[in-house]
Amino acid sequence: MGAAIIELDDVTLGYERHPAVHHLRGGFASGTLTAVVGPNGGGKSTLLKGVIGLLRPLSGRISVNGVDRRDIAYLPQQADIDPRFPISVLDTVLLGHWRRMGAFRPVTRAMRAAGAAALAAVGLEGFEARPIGSLSAGQRQRALFARVLVADSPVILLDEPFTAIDAKTTADLLALVLRWHGEGRTIVAVLHDHDQVRRYFPQTLLLAREAIGWGDTEAVLTPDNLRHVRAMSEAWDTEAPVCERGAA
């Protein structure tokens, strides 16, 4: 396990002054495969948005070490993506080249070839010209994974990558995640299936607005920790103000 590539120093994140993540301390080490689990509303997606820079901390600091934030590949939830947007499957995948080409550089022949190869790798060869909105949920997720493939990033954040897709697609995409891990990339994935996490993800952050456990998966996903999380989520005040507790 390498040094921390993502560090969180007493981080609090929220929306319109309402808390979502409280005073989170810790880090994701280089080359690790970590699941982020917890109840709905527990701050899992919020944490990823804070890391990628889409949401600024209300307090504390998120540091990304050794890579530029623009070099982090981020796969949002499917619910955050409008399938009606008029764009082809290949052009969707080519957005993975964004950090290399920016707003004004043209897409090269090599980039298009890489996009087509990525689609073939996820089982979508021949889908290049189809509108992204014409795909099923599972096919659309394959295309989004192809976008991550062409980004070729050392750090990958996946927000509920296996939700609402079929078992075959889940197995294929999970195999791709494990391949990335084998290549030494740092991967953080928001997940709900505890059995899947125990089987494939060595590290886990159990998050219920605060960190209930963070470390080896078997040491984190204990019955006591899971009972504690349920009790916390039942007691949440969705209108609570941002915590004013100072740094320890």
Kinemage of the C-alpha trace (Angstrom):
@kinemage 1
@onewidth
@group {chain A} dominant
@subgroup {mainchain}
@vectorlist {calphas} color= white
{ca met a 1} P 0.000 0.000 0.000
{ca gly a 2} L 1.455 3.351 -1.024
{ca ala a 3} L 1.247 6.821 0.465
{ca ala a 4} L -2.112 8.593 0.542
{ca ile a 5} L -2.983 9.980 -2.867
{ca ile a 6} L -6.201 11.555 -1.499
{ca glu a 7} L -6.120 13.058 2.004
{ca leu a 8} L -9.052 14.431 3.988
{ca asp a 9} L -8.189 16.723 6.874
{ca asp a 10} L -11.205 17.384 9.125
{ca val a 11} L -13.444 17.796 6.060
{ca thr a 12} L -17.061 18.909 6.348
{ca leu a 13} L -19.197 19.019 3.194
{ca gly a 14} L -22.762 20.215 2.810
{ca tyr a 15} L -25.421 21.868 0.686
{ca glu a 16} L -26.947 25.244 1.490
{ca arg a 17} L -25.412 25.111 4.963
{ca his a 18} L -26.934 21.686 5.721
{ca pro a 19} L -24.378 18.996 6.603
{ca ala a 20} L -23.759 15.917 4.497
{ca val a 21} L -20.292 14.828 5.648
{ca his a 22} L -18.908 15.725 9.093
{ca his a 23} L -15.263 16.144 10.098
{ca leu a 24} L -13.858 13.363 7.978
{ca arg a 25} L -10.200 12.484 8.493
{ca gly a 26} L -8.247 9.871 6.587
{ca gly a 27} L -6.885 9.017 3.199
{ca phe a 28} L -7.033 6.724 0.195
{ca ala a 29} L -3.622 5.169 -0.349
{ca ser a 30} L -2.119 4.908 -3.805
{ca gly a 31} L -3.046 1.691 -5.558
{ca thr a 32} L -5.878 0.723 -3.206
{ca leu a 33} L -9.361 -0.525 -4.055
{ca thr a 34} L -11.849 0.992 -1.611
{ca ala a 35} L -15.608 0.688 -1.296
{ca val a 36} L -17.601 3.526 0.268
{ca val a 37} L -20.754 2.134 1.844
{ca gly a 38} L -23.468 3.451 4.106
{ca pro a 39} L -27.132 4.471 4.212
{ca asn a 40} L -28.888 6.659 1.668
{ca gly a 41} L -28.186 10.273 2.535
{ca gly a 42} L -25.010 9.295 4.363
{ca gly a 43} L -22.733 11.514 2.265
{ca lys a 44} L -21.163 8.948 -0.066
{ca ser a 45} L -21.803 10.758 -3.355
{ca thr a 46} L -21.104 14.082 -1.668
{ca leu a 47} L -17.660 12.833 -0.680
{ca leu a 48} L -16.780 11.926 -4.274
{ca lys a 49} L -17.953 15.332 -5.481
{ca gly a 50} L -15.737 16.957 -2.876
{ca val a 51} L -12.714 14.952 -3.990
{ca ile a 52} L -13.240 15.748 -7.672
{ca gly a 53} L -13.703 19.441 -6.878
{ca leu a 54} L -17.391 19.758 -7.793
{ca leu a 55} L -18.188 20.694 -4.188
{ca arg a 56} L -16.026 22.879 -1.976
{ca pro a 57} L -15.594 21.893 1.680
{ca leu a 58} L -17.405 23.993 4.252
{ca ser a 59} L -14.388 23.396 6.458
{ca gly a 60} L -11.238 21.334 6.389
{ca arg a 61} L -9.146 20.434 3.390
{ca ile a 62} L -9.072 17.772 0.663
{ca ser a 63} L -5.607 17.229 -0.803
{ca val a 64} L -4.797 15.268 -3.951
{ca asn a 65} L -1.135 14.295 -4.016
{ca gly a 66} L 0.975 13.419 -7.013
{ca val a 67} L -1.741 13.951 -9.641
{ca asp a 68} L -3.741 16.878 -10.953
{ca arg a 69} L -7.448 16.833 -10.067
{ca arg a 70} L -8.115 16.958 -13.790
{ca asp a 71} L -6.416 13.566 -14.027
{ca ile a 72} L -9.056 11.923 -11.841
{ca ala a 73} L -11.637 9.909 -13.781
{ca tyr a 74} L -15.129 10.321 -12.307
{ca leu a 75} L -18.142 8.183 -13.138
{ca pro a 76} L -21.308 9.823 -11.745
{ca gln a 77} L -24.544 8.028 -10.982
{ca gln a 78} L -26.650 7.243 -14.034
{ca ala a 79} L -29.386 9.412 -12.510
{ca asp a 80} L -27.068 12.420 -12.918
{ca ile a 81} L -26.764 11.885 -16.690
{ca asp a 82} L -29.436 13.012 -19.144
{ca pro a 83} L -29.758 10.260 -21.794
{ca arg a 84} L -31.783 12.633 -23.989
{ca phe a 85} L -28.713 14.750 -24.723
{ca pro a 86} L -28.095 14.480 -28.500
{ca ile a 87} L -24.677 12.841 -28.572
{ca ser a 88} L -23.425 9.598 -30.076
{ca val a 89} L -21.984 6.699 -28.110
{ca leu a 90} L -18.495 7.307 -29.531
{ca asp a 91} L -18.604 11.033 -28.769
{ca thr a 92} L -19.659 10.194 -25.211
{ca val a 93} L -16.592 7.988 -24.862
{ca leu a 94} L -14.331 10.625 -26.430
{ca leu a 95} L -15.189 12.956 -23.555
{ca gly a 96} L -12.702 10.843 -21.625
{ca his a 97} L -9.988 12.629 -23.630
{ca trp a 98} L -11.171 16.014 -22.354
{ca arg a 99} L -8.195 16.623 -20.070
{ca arg a 100} L -5.845 16.083 -23.003
{ca met a 101} L -7.680 18.063 -25.674
{ca gly a 102} L -9.477 20.797 -23.709
{ca ala a 103} L -12.189 22.894 -25.305
{ca phe a 104} L -10.483 23.820 -28.561
{ca arg a 105} L -8.116 21.050 -29.679
{ca pro a 106} L -9.625 18.722 -32.290
{ca val a 107} L -10.189 15.035 -31.708
{ca thr a 108} L -7.415 13.134 -33.463
{ca arg a 109} L -7.637 9.913 -35.423
{ca ala a 110} L -5.705 8.193 -32.623
{ca met a 111} L -8.244 9.394 -30.055
{ca arg a 112} L -11.124 8.037 -32.132
{ca ala a 113} L -9.316 4.735 -32.517
{ca ala a 114} L -8.803 4.574 -28.755
{ca gly a 115} L -12.498 5.304 -28.222
{ca ala a 116} L -13.544 2.534 -30.606
{ca ala a 117} L -11.140 0.111 -28.912
{ca ala a 118} L -12.581 1.020 -25.505
{ca leu a 119} L -16.101 0.329 -26.754
{ca ala a 120} L -14.973 -3.052 -28.052
{ca ala a 121} L -13.381 -3.791 -24.667
{ca val a 122} L -16.711 -3.250 -22.881
{ca gly a 123} L -18.739 -5.223 -25.416
{ca leu a 124} L -20.129 -2.346 -27.482
{ca glu a 125} L -18.275 -2.795 -30.765
{ca gly a 126} L -20.428 -1.437 -33.587
{ca phe a 127} L -22.370 0.943 -31.327
{ca glu a 128} L -20.240 3.997 -32.143
{ca ala a 129} L -22.825 5.939 -34.172
{ca arg a 130} L -25.874 5.184 -32.049
{ca pro a 131} L -27.373 7.947 -29.902
{ca ile a 132} L -26.427 7.430 -26.270
{ca gly a 133} L -30.107 7.732 -25.348
{ca ser a 134} L -30.988 4.686 -27.450
{ca leu a 135} L -29.001 2.344 -25.203
{ca ser a 136} L -30.352 0.316 -22.331
{ca ala a 137} L -29.210 1.161 -18.807
{ca gly a 138} L -26.620 -1.599 -18.887
{ca gln a 139} L -25.322 -0.613 -22.313
{ca arg a 140} L -25.131 3.022 -21.264
{ca gln a 141} L -23.069 2.046 -18.211
{ca arg a 142} L -20.726 0.066 -20.448
{ca ala a 143} L -20.265 3.191 -22.585
{ca leu a 144} L -19.475 5.265 -19.498
{ca phe a 145} L -16.902 2.700 -18.417
{ca ala a 146} L -15.385 2.979 -21.895
{ca arg a 147} L -15.098 6.730 -21.277
{ca val a 148} L -13.147 5.970 -18.095
{ca leu a 149} L -10.975 3.558 -20.074
{ca val a 150} L -9.850 6.177 -22.580
{ca ala a 151} L -9.150 8.659 -19.795
{ca asp a 152} L -6.383 6.284 -18.639
{ca ser a 153} L -6.367 7.928 -15.209
{ca pro a 154} L -4.325 6.893 -12.172
{ca val a 155} L -7.277 7.673 -9.866
{ca ile a 156} L -10.842 6.514 -10.585
{ca leu a 157} L -13.990 7.465 -8.656
{ca leu a 158} L -17.133 5.406 -9.340
{ca asp a 159} L -20.512 6.445 -7.927
{ca glu a 160} L -22.870 3.464 -7.730
{ca pro a 161} L -21.423 1.864 -10.868
{ca phe a 162} L -23.499 -1.334 -10.645
{ca thr a 163} L -26.916 0.058 -9.701
{ca ala a 164} L -29.882 -0.884 -11.918
{ca ile a 165} L -27.903 -2.979 -14.384
{ca asp a 166} L -28.105 -6.699 -15.155
{ca ala a 167} L -25.909 -9.378 -13.601
{ca lys a 168} L -23.863 -10.008 -16.788
{ca thr a 169} L -23.036 -6.324 -17.177
{ca thr a 170} L -22.159 -6.079 -13.484
{ca ala a 171} L -19.790 -9.041 -13.770
{ca asp a 172} L -18.109 -7.635 -16.882
{ca leu a 173} L -17.654 -4.163 -15.411
{ca leu a 174} L -16.492 -5.508 -12.068
{ca ala a 175} L -13.827 -7.490 -13.921
{ca leu a 176} L -12.693 -4.228 -15.503
{ca val a 177} L -12.478 -2.568 -12.065
{ca leu a 178} L -10.357 -5.455 -10.794
{ca arg a 179} L -8.119 -5.134 -13.844
{ca trp a 180} L -7.590 -1.443 -13.091
{ca his a 181} L -6.704 -2.347 -9.526
{ca gly a 182} L -4.202 -4.898 -10.800
{ca glu a 183} L -2.599 -2.124 -12.858
{ca gly a 184} L -1.959 -0.158 -9.681
{ca arg a 185} L -4.643 2.493 -10.090
{ca thr a 186} L -6.378 3.990 -7.050
{ca ile a 187} L -10.096 3.212 -7.143
{ca val a 188} L -12.878 4.452 -4.865
{ca ala a 189} L -16.381 3.100 -5.511
{ca val a 190} L -19.702 3.892 -3.839
{ca leu a 191} L -21.504 0.566 -3.423
{ca his a 192} L -24.521 -0.952 -1.666
{ca asp a 193} L -23.996 -4.707 -1.969
{ca his a 194} L -22.094 -5.721 1.179
{ca asp a 195} L -21.486 -9.256 -0.081
{ca gln a 196} L -19.911 -7.837 -3.236
{ca val a 197} L -17.789 -5.489 -1.149
{ca arg a 198} L -16.584 -8.277 1.152
{ca arg a 199} L -15.657 -10.452 -1.810
{ca tyr a 200} L -13.852 -7.968 -4.040
{ca phe a 201} L -12.921 -4.783 -2.154
{ca pro a 202} L -10.043 -5.053 0.347
{ca gln a 203} L -10.671 -1.623 1.897
{ca thr a 204} L -13.940 -0.022 3.023
{ca leu a 205} L -15.072 3.342 4.321
{ca leu a 206} L -18.350 2.984 6.220
{ca leu a 207} L -19.843 6.461 6.040
{ca ala a 208} L -22.938 7.758 7.788
{ca arg a 209} L -22.146 11.450 7.519
{ca glu a 210} L -19.261 10.570 9.820
{ca ala a 211} L -16.772 7.764 9.378
{ca ile a 212} L -17.981 4.760 11.377
{ca gly a 213} L -15.092 2.623 10.184
{ca trp a 214} L -12.288 2.904 7.649
{ca gly a 215} L -9.783 0.186 6.871
{ca asp a 216} L -9.759 -3.519 6.083
{ca thr a 217} L -13.225 -4.517 4.914
{ca glu a 218} L -13.772 -7.372 7.361
{ca ala a 219} L -12.820 -5.133 10.271
{ca val a 220} L -15.195 -2.381 9.102
{ca leu a 221} L -18.336 -4.250 8.029
{ca thr a 222} L -19.016 -5.756 11.446
{ca pro a 223} L -22.527 -6.325 12.855
{ca asp a 224} L -21.892 -3.725 15.575
{ca asn a 225} L -20.827 -1.076 13.053
{ca leu a 226} L -23.790 -1.778 10.799
{ca arg a 227} L -26.225 -1.581 13.727
{ca his a 228} L -24.653 1.730 14.743
{ca val a 229} L -25.125 3.086 11.228
{ca arg a 230} L -28.797 2.125 11.189
{ca ala a 231} L -29.378 3.842 14.536
{ca met a 232} L -27.621 6.993 13.328
{ca ser a 233} L -29.601 7.190 10.080
{ca glu a 234} L -32.901 6.819 11.962
{ca ala a 235} L -31.968 9.800 14.151
{ca trp a 236} L -30.867 12.170 11.374
{ca asp a 237} L -32.226 15.683 11.290
{ca thr a 238} L -32.301 16.668 7.622
{ca glu a 239} L -32.640 20.343 8.549
{ca ala a 240} L -29.730 20.430 10.996
{ca pro a 241} L -27.323 23.359 10.589
{ca val a 242} L -23.688 22.799 9.718
{ca cys a 243} L -21.786 21.455 12.711
{ca glu a 244} L -19.777 24.170 14.406
{ca arg a 245} L -17.425 21.764 16.171
{ca gly a 246} L -13.864 22.923 15.783
{ca ala a 247} L -10.980 20.830 14.599
{ca ala a 248} L -9.707 18.418 17.211
